């Protein structure tokens, strides 16, 4: 059944990480990415790994669940590793065969790059595992609000995301129903070559689009009837509030960035 | 009693896809008083939905006026006040729920008019309690039954604290269980909270619950009165493409074949009683 698909990958819980404000979590994710790019050397990466595992521990997510989020991108990670290994320039040749040459510098570079990718994946999965899509939308809206004066439609984006989240299950259900109805009329969705199959999707797509547009029209009228007039002068039932834990979490990530910067440029500072 | 909706000589003209002018509403005069439960019946295309949409300014009159609490629906400044006073519930429960959590959806209306955060909470809780959906506050709407979704939609309107609710065939897409839920809920709101109800339906049994029935046909107001008065005109209703409740029809047939039955029989009980007498 199409309707069994879970929305997003939210893993409900009540841990410290779950309870953090969505804005805090989004900001931490962004700052952590900065930290990843500042990292240099084994010690830096060690600290970053430690930080990620500390968050996983605090979030009480099953370790395997988080590690699984690497899976969809493993080809890219392996490819990054291999390409860097064989194309890296350097003097310390570890292994060479005909024109293949693996240097120590290349190997290090490959390791570094794939570690960056993995860390990136892990931190962003932790964000979506511990934050429900609805709360995440609130967070994005709140963070974008200051950029409104530069023409960023913060409220409109959030509204679209909310409606999309609301209607994904409804439209999936509808797809399922149309598929069954067309199958009953002799439509075939599962055989033939790619071209044939794409063509066979038409009797599914056309009714689906027509119904989606009709729904959109109905919804627009219903929203207007309930006094919707854009983001201007709107209040919220759930105001986002920063608590002590949010400041603490943000402070921690700033310390992390500072640490990375110090490890990278610290020696240069000492020379000065 | 105070008049809440006043319609004078209301005409609504629109052009269809072939550029022909169609009169959806033609010279309607109508008054609805505070606290009334009015049912509107009529065949498909009789203009009953169009009429309903005039009540919260989703449509504007081509001619005549529509006054909501004395506010003209054609005046732009009145628009949001009118929509706060007159809430509207639509036919398809799926297409009027905006948010992915029940309580968030109920909060949508009050959020739109800028109600303070703390008050939204109390309004949402009260609205959900009034329709008996408090236990489902955190649920996802797509997992609810049709009747439950429609009750959430009613709660979403109630959270705006309207004086009047217009329901446009709210039970047309529901199963019998869901229909019963909605009729009971609406009746309760009318009796206990004194909310004026305009209930559009093509189920005659539902119209029986009303204080007054308005019969529409070809864009005109054809008949109005208490359920007893309206449903006694079995043949006039039939001519308008409507079927009176079964008991009224049987009573009419029996009278035709010479049985001396009293006038104004509309329910099964009344019919049984007067036959057995």
Interface residues (C-beta under 8 A of the other chain):
Chain A: X133 X134 X162 X163 X165 X166 X169 X170 X173 X214 X215 X218 X219 X221 X222 X223 X224 X225 X226 X227 X228 X229 X233 X234 X235 X236 X237 X238 X239
Chain B: X56 X58 X80 X83 X84 X87 X88 X90 X92 X94 X95 X96 X97 X98 X99 X100 X101 X103 X104 X107 X108 X109 X110 X111 X112 X113 X114 X115 X116 X117 X120 X121 X124 X140 X141 X142 X156 X157 X160
